[in-house]
Amino acid sequence: MLDTSLIIERFLETKLQVHPDVVRYIREQKDEHLIDKIISCVPSDCVVVSPKFIPGLVPVRDGIRFSGDPEFEIIAGRKGSSHPIGKVEDYITYFLDRYTRLYNMIKGRCNPVPIEALKRNNRYKQEEFSVCGMVMDVRSTGKGHRMVELEDPTGGVSVLFNKDRPDFDEAERIVPDEVIGVRGTLTQEGKLIFANQIFRPDIPFSYAPFMSEKPGVAVLISDIHIGSNTFLQDAWNRFVDWLCESDVSYLLVAGDLVDGIGIYPDQDKELVITNIYEQYEILGRMLSKLPPTIRIILAPGNHDVVRGAEPQPVIPEKFTRGYPDTCTFVENPALINLQGVRIMMYHGRSFDDLIGLIPGASYDLACDMITEMLKRRHLAPSYGRRTPIAADSIDRLIIDPIPEVVHTGHVHICGINRYRGVLGINSGTWQSQTSFQKQMNIQPTPAIAIALDLTTLKPSLYNFMDDSPEPLLL
């Protein structure tokens, strides 16, 4: 078994630091000779060994783009994709689809055996093996270890992650209902696996994002909250003036278009528009002031006038009459194609769950939760918490295919990160601090728009709290 500390030590012996992804790749391959092969490929001026030095690891794009493809396309999440909430039995089909698809992303890297086979074959008590299952329960033991109950379609087994293992931090981040692979050894009783390594569906090491060959700029925002007494009208007006003078091609809004009605107790005391139809009508008027050259894509959030369970359907037409023809309404989540660049729009309700489940997570660094979603290849991995999920024949919250960009909102805090080539953007809000945020000591970052160059996938931030917004340094 290749230990993480041993791999790091081998690189340090040659005065090289090593990226965690390289360590993870070597462990997955179970090939100690790969260390020397990688070191031999590293130039003399290198300090940190990144995945690009792994021999034979060729950058690969997820999916094919054709020159005849439309410049704008809804790949997933068009009107009518969401189905009515069905019977309790439908969740069996839903979770089986989740398990099967995520299992297929993992199996090629760890060659798992059915959990049932552990009881029928004594060979697994003498040698290392792998299993893959859905996390039914996860808890800490009295001695600080991590105990996971894992289940596949054939059976269940307990898995122990020892706190003294070098990669125990990944075990601490296991959340209920995600699908993982585990490599380890079986006790003589055959009822417990001692885990040596964890596998997630993850973004492949070789993933390479697509960039548009045609110039184009997409502006990403969310959480407008029309109707709230904290909506920043002056900042929005500056934003509109800026858009009218810019070369922007697309405007993407990731949910909470309006503040809604009855979303939380005593909300009416914080509304300046108490009619839900009027809230959407005013938003339509505001969007009509934008240049007709800008295509506007609007998704719902938990404040909008649709069901709370995800996937959320598009905003009903009776609320959007009079909107400009440049507006396209999509579901939450939705995967769209802009000039070949795939953008996953998701409002981000599951941030509330992930921040509560993952050690060290916080609303101030909510954008880091996009990385956790990408590792699990799922937008809302834990069921039955603050994010309601509607059962369907397929799990539409799985991240497949891999997008170039994941665009979220919900937490009202702007943030940007990258994980294995995927750009994560949380786009802030257009309302100032609410009374609830004051109680929770959450400091929003309002009136920030993110302009994404589709030819380079480089974002620029503009703060419209200022009279003359200039790009902010990243």
N, C-alpha and C positions, 0 to 999 in steps of 0.2 A: 504494500500500500504506500502510495506517495503522499507524504505529509506536507501540509502547507509550509510549515517552518523549515523543513528540509529544502524545499524548492527555493524559498527566499534566500536561505543561507548559501545555496550553490551560486546564485547570482551575485550575492554580496561578496563572495570570495573573488570575483572578477571585478569588484568595485562598481557593480551595476545595481540600480534599483529596478524593481519589476512591477509592472502594472497588475492589479488584482485580476483582471481578465485573463492575463497570460498565465497566472498561477492556476486559475480555474480551468483553463483549456488544457494545461498539462495534466492536471489531476483527472480530468474527464477522459483523456486519452490513455492514462495509465502507462505512460512511456517515459522512463527516466532518461533515455538517450535523447529525447526531444529537447532537454535543457541545453545540452552541448550544441545541438543543431541550431537552436535559436541564438545562442551566444556567438556562434561563428558568423551569423548574418548581421550582427550589430556593428555599426561603424564605430570608429575609435572615439568620436566626439559625442557619442550618445551617453546620457546619464540615466534615463528611465526607459526600460524596454517595454514598448507598447505592442499591441497585437499585430501591427503592420509588419513586425519582424518575424512572425511565425511562418516557417517555410510551408509553401503550398496553400496558404490561406488567401484565396483570391476573392476580391470584393464582388459581391453578387447583389443585384437589385431584386426586390420582391415583386414579381410580376413584370409584364411586358407593356411598354408604351408604343403606340403606333402614331405615325405622322397624321393619319386621318382621324384620330380621336378628337371629339369636341373639346373646345377650350374650357368649357364648364360642364361637369357631369356629376349627377348624384349616383354614387356607386352603391351606397346602402343608406336607408333612412328616408326614402322618398315617401310621399303621401300614400297612406294605405298599407304600409309595411307592418305597422303594429296591429296586433289582433286583440279583441276583447279579452279581459281576464277570464280564464276558464275554470276548470275543476281542480281540486287539490291533486287528483291523479296526474294532471298534466305536468306537475313538477318532476315526476319520475322521468318522463321523456326529456324534460328540460335539462335536468342534472346529468342524465346519461349522455346527452349531446355534448354538454360541457366537458365531462370527463373524457369522452372519446376523442374529441378534437384536441384538447390540451395534451392528452396521453400521446397522441400521434406526433406532437411537437417535441416530446421528451424522449420517446422510446429509442430513437436512433443514437442517442448519446449514452444510454446506460443499459440497454438490452434487458428490460425488466422481465421477471417471471411472475406468473399469477400468484397472488397471495395464498390461494388454496394449495398450491404446489408445495409450500413450505411444510405443510402437515403430512404430505404423502411421500416426501423424499428426504432421506437422512443426509444426503450429500450437502445440503445447505447448512448443516451444523458444523461442517468441517471447512467450508470455503466461503469467500466473499461473494456476494450476489447483489442484485438490485431488484427493487419492487417499485411500482408506481401506483398512487392512489389519491383519493380526495381526502382532505383533512376533515375528519368528523369532530375531533376535539383536540385542543392543545392546552397544556397547563404546565406550570412550574412545579417541580417536586420539592419536598421539604429541604433537600440538600442543594437546591438551586439548579438542578438539571432541567431539561425540557422534555416532556413526555407528550407524544403525538399519537392519536388514534387514527390509523390510516385504513381506508377501505377502497377496494376495487370491486368490479362486478362479481368476483368469485368469493370474496370473504374479507375479513378485517384482521389487523395485527397492531400491536403496540410497538412504538419506536422510541428509543431513548437517545437523546442528544446530550452528550457529556459536556458539562460546563468548562472542562479543562481542555477541550479540543480548540485548536487555533481558529476555526471558522464557526465557533458557537454563535457569533453575532447573527449569522444568517438563520440559525435555528430560532433565535429569539424573535425574529421577524416573521415567523410562520403565522398565518392567520387562518381562521376557520374557513372551510369550503374551497380553499385553493387546491390545485392539483400539483403534486410534487413527485419527484423520483427520489429514492433513497438507496444508497449503496452502503452495505454493512454486513454484519455477521449475526447469526442466530444463536440464541442460548440453547443449551442442551434440552431444556424443556420444550423448546419450539414455540414459545409464546411471546418472546420479546426480541426485537432487533436492536443491536447496538449500532447506531448510525456512524458512518465514517465520512459520508459526503451527501450533499443535497443537490438535486437538480430541479430547475424550474423551466417552464416552457421558453421564456426569455427571448430576447432578440439575438439572432445568430451573430457570432463574432465577425462573420464575413459580410454582414449587411452593409450595403452602400446606398445612400439616398439618391433619388432622381432629382435633377434640376432642370428647369424649363430652358429651352433654347430660345424662346421668344421673351422679350422684356415684359415684365408685369410686376405689379405691386399689390399685395393683399394687406388690408388693414384689419387687425383682429381686436375686437372689444367684447365685452359682456356686461351683464348686470346693470342695465340702464335704469330700471326701476322708476318708470314714469308713474306719477301719482304720489310719490313719496314727498314728504315735506323736507327731505334732505337731498332731493335731486338737484344737481349742480347745473342750473340752466345757463349761466354765463359761460362756464367751461365748455358746455355742449355747443353753444353758439360759436365759440372760438374754433372748436373742432370742425363744425360745419364749414366755416369760412376757409379753414385750412384745406379741407377736402375739395372745395370748389376751385382752389388754386393749384391743386396737386395733379400728379399723373397716376393716381390710384385707379386700379382696375376693378378691385373687389373689396367689399366690406362684409366681414363675417361677425355675427353676433351670437355668442354661445350662451343664450338663455337669460331668463329673468328680464324680459323686455319691459314688463311693467311691474309695479309693486304688488298688484293683485288685491283681492278682498278676502278677509277672514283667514289669512295665512297663519297668523299667530294671535294670541289673546290681546285685545285692545288695540289692534292694528289701526282701527278707524281714527284713533287719536293722533296718528302719525301720517295721515293721508291728507293731501290737498285736493285730490280727486277721488271721490268715494264711489264712482260708478265705473264698473269694469269695462263697459263698452266705450266710455269716454276716455279711459286711459289708453286703450288701443287706438282710438280715433286720433288722439293727439300725437301718438307716436307716428301714425301714418302721415300726418301733416308734416311732422319734422323730417321724415325720410323723403318726402316729396321735394324738399328744398335741395336735395343732393343732385349732382349732375347726372343726367340720364346715361352717361357713359360708365357709371359705376354699378356693377351688379351687386345686389345686396342679398346675402343669405342669412336667414333668421331661424334659429332653433329655440325651442322652449326650455324653461327651467322650472324649478319647484315653486316659483311665485306666479307662473303663468296659468292661463285658464284651461289647463288640460289635467288629466289624471296625474297623480304623484308617482305611480308605479312606472318604472323604467322597463322597456323603452317607452318614452313619451311620444304620443302622436303629434302631428303638426297642429299649429294654432287653427281652430275651426274658421271657415270662410266668413261666417257671420260677424266675426270680430275684425276681419281684415279687408272689408269692402272699402274701396277708395284708396287702397295702397298703390303706389306706382308699379307699373309693369316690370320694373327692374328688380322687384322683390321676389325672392324664391323662399318658400317656407319648407323646412326639413324637420325631421324628427330628432329626438335626443336619445341616443347618440345618432350621428350621421357621418358617413364617410364621403367626402366630395373630392373631385378631381379638378384642379385648377392648372390648366396648361401642362398636364402630366404630373403635377405635384399633388400627392394625396394628403388631405388634411382630415384628421379625425376630430369632429366637433362633439364635445361632451360637456354638459354643464358642470359636473363635478360634485354631485351630491354625496358620492361615496367618500369624498375627502373626510367627512365627519366620522365615518367608520374607521378608515385607515389610520387617521391621526390618533384615535382612541386605542387602537390595537397594536401599533408599532412603537416600540421604545424609542424615545428621543424625538418623535415626530411632533410638529407644532404647526399652528396656523401661520406663523410668521414665515415658515419655510414650506408652505403647502405645495409649492411646485415640485418639491422632492417626491411627493406622492405620485406624480406622473411616472417617475422612474420605477416606483414600486408596482404600478399598474403594468408597465412594459415588461418587467421581470416576470410577472404572472400572466401576461398576455390577456389581461381581463380588467375591465373598467370598474367593476364592483364585485370583487371576489367573495366577500362575506355576505351571506344571506341572513335575513331576519333581524337586521339591526335598524339603523336610521334610514337606510336606503331601500324603499320598497321595490321589489322586482316582480314583474308579471311573467308567469310561465308561458312558454311558447314551444313549438316543436324544435326550434333551434335557439341557441343562446346568442342573441345579437349583441351582447356586451363583450364578447370575445374580440380581442384585437387581432383581426385577420381579414385581409392581408395587412402587412406592416405599413403604416403611413410614414410619410416624411415628417409630418408635424402632428402633435396632439395638442389641441386647443381647448382649454377649460376656463372656468370662471368660479362662481359660487362663493369663494371665501373672501373676495373683495381685496385681495393682496396680489399685486403684480409680481410675476417672477418668471425667469427663463432658465432652462437648463438643457443639456444634451446628454443622451444616453445611447451609446453604441450607434451613433449616427442619426438618431431620432431626436428632433427638436421638440421640447416640451415648453408650452407657453400658457401661463395663467394670466389672464388679461385684466384683472382689477375690476373697477366699478365706476359708475357715474353718480354716486351719491356719497355724501360725507358720512362721518361716523354716526351710526344709529344708536338708539338707547340700549339695545341689546348688546351691541359691540362694546359700548362703554362698560356694561356690567361684566363682560367677559374679558375686558382689557385687550381687545383686538383693535389694532391701529390700521385702518384701510389705507390703500394707496390710490386715491381717486383720480379720475380724469386723465388717465394715461392710455394712449393708443399705441399699438405695436404695428409697425409697418414692416412687412416681410417681403424682401426681394426674392421673387420666384426663380431667378437665374442663379442665385448664390445661396439661398436659404439663410441669409444673414438678416437678423431682425434689428430694427431701430426703434427706440422708445421716444415718444413725444409727450411732454407733460403740459396739458392744457389748463392747468391751474395758473400758469404763467401767461402774460399777455402776448409774448412772442416766443412760442415753443421752438426749441432747438433739440436735435437728437441728444438723448442722454447717453453718457458713457456706460458701457456694459462691463 
